[in-house]
């Protein structure tokens, strides 16, 4: 640090871009939340329930075929 220079802390109000605009004005507005975000689609989807139903059906089919095979033997 050079002797004789003072450092003033920057606040959001006093911060300026090189061309003189306030930095807050240079920032784009935050994006609007959409209903296609991964969080909402993940929580509201019924995919896990459907996968579970398919698994149960497959398990029952395998059990039936195994029982049939055991009866033949």
BELBELVEN-V394206 format. One line per field, one symbol per residue. burial: + if it has 16 or more other C-alpha atoms within 10 Angstrom, else -. A space follows every 10 residues. Layout:
burial=???
//
This chain:
burial=---------- -----+---- ---------- ---------- ---------- ---------- ---------- ---
//
